[in-house]
Amino acid sequence: MIIKSNIKIEYESPKYSEIVYKSLEVDNEGFVESDLEENTINFKVESKSLASFLATADDLIASEILAENIIKNTNSEKFRK
């Protein structure tokens, strides 16, 4: 059995999405495929077991939330341009 999911996250601006994309790219390598399109990141998660799939998806979402919180707690005006 193979479990697959596509997660699409849209951001306020292309700059904002690029920062998140680059922040997550290193951690996702080998586990999650992703591509950046303007202000949207498309993530593709695939696994042979449900436990592994859920762990990967959970890690991806937690990492995205962390990256978003870091951006929001810095000078966010420069990321919206």
PyMOL commands that place a pseudoatom at each C-alpha (Angstrom):
pseudoatom trace, name=CA, resn=MET, resi=1, chain=A, elem=C, hetatm=0, pos=[0.000, 0.000, 0.000]
pseudoatom trace, name=CA, resn=ILE, resi=2, chain=A, elem=C, hetatm=0, pos=[1.222, 3.483, -0.848]
pseudoatom trace, name=CA, resn=ILE, resi=3, chain=A, elem=C, hetatm=0, pos=[-0.251, 6.527, 0.859]
pseudoatom trace, name=CA, resn=LYS, resi=4, chain=A, elem=C, hetatm=0, pos=[-0.058, 9.836, -1.012]
pseudoatom trace, name=CA, resn=SER, resi=5, chain=A, elem=C, hetatm=0, pos=[-1.053, 13.387, -0.234]
pseudoatom trace, name=CA, resn=ASN, resi=6, chain=A, elem=C, hetatm=0, pos=[-0.695, 16.819, -1.791]
pseudoatom trace, name=CA, resn=ILE, resi=7, chain=A, elem=C, hetatm=0, pos=[-0.568, 19.797, 0.542]
pseudoatom trace, name=CA, resn=LYS, resi=8, chain=A, elem=C, hetatm=0, pos=[-0.873, 23.256, -0.962]
pseudoatom trace, name=CA, resn=ILE, resi=9, chain=A, elem=C, hetatm=0, pos=[-0.074, 26.359, 1.098]
pseudoatom trace, name=CA, resn=GLU, resi=10, chain=A, elem=C, hetatm=0, pos=[-0.652, 29.872, -0.231]
pseudoatom trace, name=CA, resn=TYR, resi=11, chain=A, elem=C, hetatm=0, pos=[1.192, 32.873, 1.233]
pseudoatom trace, name=CA, resn=GLU, resi=12, chain=A, elem=C, hetatm=0, pos=[0.757, 36.637, 1.166]
pseudoatom trace, name=CA, resn=SER, resi=13, chain=A, elem=C, hetatm=0, pos=[3.533, 37.206, -1.355]
pseudoatom trace, name=CA, resn=PRO, resi=14, chain=A, elem=C, hetatm=0, pos=[6.047, 35.374, -3.532]
pseudoatom trace, name=CA, resn=LYS, resi=15, chain=A, elem=C, hetatm=0, pos=[8.886, 36.607, -1.278]
pseudoatom trace, name=CA, resn=TYR, resi=16, chain=A, elem=C, hetatm=0, pos=[7.192, 35.164, 1.819]
pseudoatom trace, name=CA, resn=SER, resi=17, chain=A, elem=C, hetatm=0, pos=[6.633, 31.801, 0.122]
pseudoatom trace, name=CA, resn=GLU, resi=18, chain=A, elem=C, hetatm=0, pos=[10.221, 31.706, -1.160]
pseudoatom trace, name=CA, resn=ILE, resi=19, chain=A, elem=C, hetatm=0, pos=[11.599, 32.193, 2.351]
pseudoatom trace, name=CA, resn=VAL, resi=20, chain=A, elem=C, hetatm=0, pos=[9.442, 29.381, 3.752]
pseudoatom trace, name=CA, resn=TYR, resi=21, chain=A, elem=C, hetatm=0, pos=[10.261, 27.144, 0.774]
pseudoatom trace, name=CA, resn=LYS, resi=22, chain=A, elem=C, hetatm=0, pos=[14.019, 27.595, 1.215]
pseudoatom trace, name=CA, resn=SER, resi=23, chain=A, elem=C, hetatm=0, pos=[13.722, 27.114, 4.982]
pseudoatom trace, name=CA, resn=LEU, resi=24, chain=A, elem=C, hetatm=0, pos=[11.923, 23.786, 4.620]
pseudoatom trace, name=CA, resn=GLU, resi=25, chain=A, elem=C, hetatm=0, pos=[13.777, 22.490, 1.559]
pseudoatom trace, name=CA, resn=VAL, resi=26, chain=A, elem=C, hetatm=0, pos=[16.769, 21.122, 3.509]
pseudoatom trace, name=CA, resn=ASP, resi=27, chain=A, elem=C, hetatm=0, pos=[14.667, 19.263, 6.082]
pseudoatom trace, name=CA, resn=ASN, resi=28, chain=A, elem=C, hetatm=0, pos=[12.307, 17.843, 3.448]
pseudoatom trace, name=CA, resn=GLU, resi=29, chain=A, elem=C, hetatm=0, pos=[14.977, 16.421, 1.156]
pseudoatom trace, name=CA, resn=GLY, resi=30, chain=A, elem=C, hetatm=0, pos=[14.335, 12.723, 0.563]
pseudoatom trace, name=CA, resn=PHE, resi=31, chain=A, elem=C, hetatm=0, pos=[10.987, 12.783, 2.376]
pseudoatom trace, name=CA, resn=VAL, resi=32, chain=A, elem=C, hetatm=0, pos=[8.790, 15.414, 0.752]
pseudoatom trace, name=CA, resn=GLU, resi=33, chain=A, elem=C, hetatm=0, pos=[8.792, 16.705, -2.817]
pseudoatom trace, name=CA, resn=SER, resi=34, chain=A, elem=C, hetatm=0, pos=[7.968, 20.373, -3.118]
pseudoatom trace, name=CA, resn=ASP, resi=35, chain=A, elem=C, hetatm=0, pos=[7.768, 23.047, -5.746]
pseudoatom trace, name=CA, resn=LEU, resi=36, chain=A, elem=C, hetatm=0, pos=[7.337, 26.781, -5.556]
pseudoatom trace, name=CA, resn=GLU, resi=37, chain=A, elem=C, hetatm=0, pos=[4.881, 28.648, -7.797]
pseudoatom trace, name=CA, resn=GLU, resi=38, chain=A, elem=C, hetatm=0, pos=[4.651, 32.376, -7.146]
pseudoatom trace, name=CA, resn=ASN, resi=39, chain=A, elem=C, hetatm=0, pos=[3.093, 32.638, -3.672]
pseudoatom trace, name=CA, resn=THR, resi=40, chain=A, elem=C, hetatm=0, pos=[2.202, 28.927, -3.347]
pseudoatom trace, name=CA, resn=ILE, resi=41, chain=A, elem=C, hetatm=0, pos=[4.192, 25.904, -2.205]
pseudoatom trace, name=CA, resn=ASN, resi=42, chain=A, elem=C, hetatm=0, pos=[2.978, 22.478, -3.301]
pseudoatom trace, name=CA, resn=PHE, resi=43, chain=A, elem=C, hetatm=0, pos=[4.139, 19.584, -1.120]
pseudoatom trace, name=CA, resn=LYS, resi=44, chain=A, elem=C, hetatm=0, pos=[3.846, 15.926, -2.146]
pseudoatom trace, name=CA, resn=VAL, resi=45, chain=A, elem=C, hetatm=0, pos=[4.083, 13.369, 0.663]
pseudoatom trace, name=CA, resn=GLU, resi=46, chain=A, elem=C, hetatm=0, pos=[4.266, 9.663, -0.132]
pseudoatom trace, name=CA, resn=SER, resi=47, chain=A, elem=C, hetatm=0, pos=[4.950, 6.656, 2.086]
pseudoatom trace, name=CA, resn=LYS, resi=48, chain=A, elem=C, hetatm=0, pos=[4.531, 2.897, 2.239]
pseudoatom trace, name=CA, resn=SER, resi=49, chain=A, elem=C, hetatm=0, pos=[3.227, 2.925, 5.804]
pseudoatom trace, name=CA, resn=LEU, resi=50, chain=A, elem=C, hetatm=0, pos=[0.586, 4.993, 7.548]
pseudoatom trace, name=CA, resn=ALA, resi=51, chain=A, elem=C, hetatm=0, pos=[2.812, 5.622, 10.579]
pseudoatom trace, name=CA, resn=SER, resi=52, chain=A, elem=C, hetatm=0, pos=[5.639, 6.965, 8.419]
pseudoatom trace, name=CA, resn=PHE, resi=53, chain=A, elem=C, hetatm=0, pos=[3.227, 9.046, 6.346]
pseudoatom trace, name=CA, resn=LEU, resi=54, chain=A, elem=C, hetatm=0, pos=[1.658, 10.633, 9.439]
pseudoatom trace, name=CA, resn=ALA, resi=55, chain=A, elem=C, hetatm=0, pos=[5.083, 11.335, 10.994]
pseudoatom trace, name=CA, resn=THR, resi=56, chain=A, elem=C, hetatm=0, pos=[6.295, 13.004, 7.788]
pseudoatom trace, name=CA, resn=ALA, resi=57, chain=A, elem=C, hetatm=0, pos=[3.124, 15.083, 7.367]
pseudoatom trace, name=CA, resn=ASP, resi=58, chain=A, elem=C, hetatm=0, pos=[3.210, 16.105, 11.037]
pseudoatom trace, name=CA, resn=ASP, resi=59, chain=A, elem=C, hetatm=0, pos=[6.878, 17.127, 10.782]
pseudoatom trace, name=CA, resn=LEU, resi=60, chain=A, elem=C, hetatm=0, pos=[6.180, 19.120, 7.613]
pseudoatom trace, name=CA, resn=ILE, resi=61, chain=A, elem=C, hetatm=0, pos=[3.281, 21.013, 9.179]
pseudoatom trace, name=CA, resn=ALA, resi=62, chain=A, elem=C, hetatm=0, pos=[5.170, 21.686, 12.424]
pseudoatom trace, name=CA, resn=SER, resi=63, chain=A, elem=C, hetatm=0, pos=[8.193, 22.972, 10.469]
pseudoatom trace, name=CA, resn=GLU, resi=64, chain=A, elem=C, hetatm=0, pos=[5.977, 25.198, 8.323]
pseudoatom trace, name=CA, resn=ILE, resi=65, chain=A, elem=C, hetatm=0, pos=[4.300, 26.671, 11.406]
pseudoatom trace, name=CA, resn=LEU, resi=66, chain=A, elem=C, hetatm=0, pos=[7.715, 27.370, 12.945]
pseudoatom trace, name=CA, resn=ALA, resi=67, chain=A, elem=C, hetatm=0, pos=[8.988, 29.093, 9.781]
pseudoatom trace, name=CA, resn=GLU, resi=68, chain=A, elem=C, hetatm=0, pos=[5.805, 31.164, 9.583]
pseudoatom trace, name=CA, resn=ASN, resi=69, chain=A, elem=C, hetatm=0, pos=[6.088, 32.213, 13.246]
pseudoatom trace, name=CA, resn=ILE, resi=70, chain=A, elem=C, hetatm=0, pos=[9.707, 33.267, 12.774]
pseudoatom trace, name=CA, resn=ILE, resi=71, chain=A, elem=C, hetatm=0, pos=[8.756, 35.449, 9.818]
pseudoatom trace, name=CA, resn=LYS, resi=72, chain=A, elem=C, hetatm=0, pos=[5.806, 36.979, 11.677]
pseudoatom trace, name=CA, resn=ASN, resi=73, chain=A, elem=C, hetatm=0, pos=[7.999, 37.796, 14.689]
pseudoatom trace, name=CA, resn=THR, resi=74, chain=A, elem=C, hetatm=0, pos=[10.579, 39.617, 12.585]
pseudoatom trace, name=CA, resn=ASN, resi=75, chain=A, elem=C, hetatm=0, pos=[10.082, 42.687, 10.459]
pseudoatom trace, name=CA, resn=SER, resi=76, chain=A, elem=C, hetatm=0, pos=[7.294, 41.156, 8.381]
pseudoatom trace, name=CA, resn=GLU, resi=77, chain=A, elem=C, hetatm=0, pos=[6.770, 44.239, 6.192]
pseudoatom trace, name=CA, resn=LYS, resi=78, chain=A, elem=C, hetatm=0, pos=[9.863, 43.406, 4.124]
pseudoatom trace, name=CA, resn=PHE, resi=79, chain=A, elem=C, hetatm=0, pos=[8.474, 39.916, 3.366]
pseudoatom trace, name=CA, resn=ARG, resi=80, chain=A, elem=C, hetatm=0, pos=[5.209, 41.205, 1.923]
pseudoatom trace, name=CA, resn=LYS, resi=81, chain=A, elem=C, hetatm=0, pos=[6.786, 43.061, -0.986]
for i in range(1, 81): cmd.bond("trace and resi %d" % i, "trace and resi %d" % (i + 1))
show_as sticks, trace
zoom trace
